[in-house]
Amino acid sequence: MAIGATMGTRKEKLAIHGGPKTVEQERKELFHWPIMTEEDERAVIAVLRAGKCSEIEINREFEKEWGAYLGTKYNLAHCNGTCSLLSAMYGVGVGRGDEVIGPSLVYWGGAMQAFVLGATPVFADIDPQTLCIDPNDIEKRITKRTKAIILVHQYGHPADMDAIMAIARRHGIKVIEDVSHAQGSLYKGRMCGTLGDVAGISMMGGKSFVAGEGGMLSTNDRMIYERAVALCHYERALTDITDPKLRAVVAADGFRSGLPLLGIKGRMNQTCSAFGRVQLKYFQSRIEEIQRAMNRFWDLLEGGGGTPGLRPHRPAKDSGSTMGGWYNPVGHYVPEELGGLPVGKFIEAVDAEGGRCGRGVNFPLHLHPVLNVGDAFGDGKPTRVAFTNRDVREGKGSLPASEALGERALGIPWFKHDWPEEIEKYAAAWKKVAEHFRTK
Ligand SMILES: *Cc1c(COP(=O)(O)O)cnc(C)c1O
């Protein structure tokens, strides 16, 4: 099988075969992120000059503003997204022997935090359209030990929250939203991060919302917030914990601050919260421009009867749902429509056109050795088995949609500006490859 030009014009000859490149020059600002101005720089320098990296008053301002944006009462800035997810898990009561269900096809910062609390991650498959955790598969994996579901709005696409919440309520299970890909995404008109019991949100340098290195826990449940404070925010235990039982332990009389329950420190560096506050001022208008740009790209590919082999990964236009900042955007790849062309060949050909195509999907965690043989505590058996006393390991073939996705999705250009002429060039590069390959 090979990619080849049709007999048509020179323009149709693929760059990979010596034809002209579709995108000859890339404009770097089209992809650069985050967008920073002197206002960001001044805010960060002010923290450094004042010697306030390790205090919390700017964090509190940032939390207030973030809560106003998202629509959550309690917001707790963390040193990174991973720690905010650990806090969220502790907040909803995950503990020793519990099981936490999450997607396999994702970064490890979510469900794997269960290990820190003596609990076990259990992986469920994804819905091949949304690429988010499949509610039906969640239900199959629930046992008496299941304490929480941790879902990801994958690549900005909202998960099927109505179905997930219905299952969770039916079984008395808590729901943690990992909003690390979906800051600003709407699910049927409501903000992702306000739909479950609590959200953990990465704000590290590569995400749609950037606060440097950082994370946020957001919830409307006071007790979840207080438990997160008790876990890893000693500096606000005396002021923020009202629950008498928690106060008696972590905010005991005679100490100047609290003593965190597991000794963990989760505070955000204030250069990050100061930066995050400035980023937040412009975030909504910036992601709206991203949404226009990304939708423009897909509308071009879907126009004129569509493009063989390619389908957008985005919610229906009239659904009230959005992709937020389109973090790490991907497209569905349908090799059957291209004579079975392997995704790797398609990527090479688009790249040769300057079209910015990549692999873009994660490795399924359930197949990784850490989740199968990893024995972190020397139990003489895998940690996943040691912590729950049953073999939860999924094995190859057990999560078919997650395992197949590497061949059925590809990374698309992540435009940060809606510049029609530029976007048209990228769409043309993709269309050219999809329409002018030939299999032998
Ligand atoms: C980035 C990310 C995390 C971890 O966040 P950090 O800020 O890097 O600690 C967790 N979950 C998902 C889905 C992520 O993409």
The ligand as a Gaussian input file, in Angstrom:
#p B3LYP/6-31G(d) Opt

LIG

0 1
 C       -2.390000      17.376000      32.818000
 C       -3.363000      16.426000      33.379000
 C       -3.358000      16.055000      34.732000
 C       -2.277000      16.449000      35.693000
 O       -2.101000      17.789000      35.880000
 P       -0.677000      18.382000      36.301000
 O       -0.987000      19.831000      36.475000
 O        0.261000      18.102000      35.192000
 O       -0.282000      17.728000      37.572000
 C       -4.348000      15.223000      35.182000
 N       -5.286000      14.742000      34.368000
 C       -5.316000      15.051000      33.067000
 C       -6.392000      14.482000      32.216000
 C       -4.346000      15.869000      32.525000
 O       -4.362000      16.133000      31.220000

